[in-house]
Amino acid sequence: MMRWVLAAGVLMVLLAACGGNDDRPDGAVTPGVTGGQPGPGVLIVANLDALVEYDIESGNQSTLLQSPATNSFLLDPAVSPDGASIAYVQQPPPKVEEGKFDAGSDLWVMARDGSNPRLVFQHVQPNQLVRFPRFEGPESILAIVQEISTQDGITRVVYTLQRIEVATGERESVMEDVLAFDISSDGQRLVVARLLPQTGEALHASALDGGGSTELVGAEQLLAPFSYPRFSPDGRTVAFASADQTGARAAVQLVSLVRGSGGRFEPTAAPAAVLDGLPQDIWTVDATGGQAVRVADLKEDLPALTWDGAGEHLYVIGVAGLYDVDLRSGAVARLGEGAFHAQLAWSP
């Protein structure tokens, strides 16, 4: 299943023009918790052609790193535990070599201020993708490596969680069939999204060595796909983006770019210029498992999310906007414009 293969030739930044949702979504209120303002810090945003620093309090933005070439994309920023480095993915322009098309991606690390970008791992076969890096510590990064495999005449896509050494680029396999993941701040636990043998997906937590696996959200909750699972700073909660599949056998509404809308994405049942995924909301679940709670009813296109340092806010970016989800009050505020298939990370 080619779940997040990027077609580099058709990706582009699309700033949204539509408004956000400032109302309190159903189920978003944390009992006994009230009020609050967005905490301090900045967001490192990848909007495909640049890595941008967004100051949460002032709304000011500055570019840390510009994409080095046309049709080259910057993705998946992650800040190191010591705050000194940023890991990110660069997808160079697609090319054809020896008759083979290649739109693979590579892993890079740079200083927190955007200086000294350095290649850590360069893809070694056509269309090999490295995605979603997360620092395990200052010396190693966990990332998903996607490869196309052909066996007995059957072609399939293989997703492997790998450990990549920052100094050497050496890799070792950690876990197979991982679609999305996060590592807890203490470096001891993983949360992973995996395909089920029959159909659908499930969200699991386990020790980093794979032991003690616990199902957090199973297929019976009718949530899929799971995108950007993220441990809270204290490790007690997991936030993620997902589409509510309740009633999925009814007419499907995709998140689509509507012709003549000025680049606005909205759910639609009609054919449009660009058809994308199902509209997703933001959810949380206890890190030991249980019923997932919808904390932001956004209906966004592949929203990415990150916690603030205190575990009181979730910051989310989608096509229609950049959002602050205040978990203490349940309020959802639109901070600014979004970007097409952007990602983000929080940093002090």
Secondary structure, DSSP 4 states (H G I P E B T S, - for coil): --SS---GGG-------S----SPPTT-PPTT-----PPS-EEEEE-BSEEEEEETTT--EEEEEE-SSTT-EEEEEEE-TTSSEEEEEEEPPPEEETTEEE---EEEEEETTS-S-EEEE---STT-EEEEEEEEETTEEEEEEEEEEEETTEEEEEEEEEEEETTT--EEEEEES-SEEEE-TTS-EEEEEEE-SSSSEEEEEEETTS-S-EEEE-GGG-B---EEEEE-TTSSEEEEEE-B-TTTTS---EEEEPTTSSS-EEEESS--SEE----EEEEEEETT----EEEEEEEESS-EEEE-TTSSEEEEE-SS-EEEEETTT--EEEEE---TT-EEEEE-
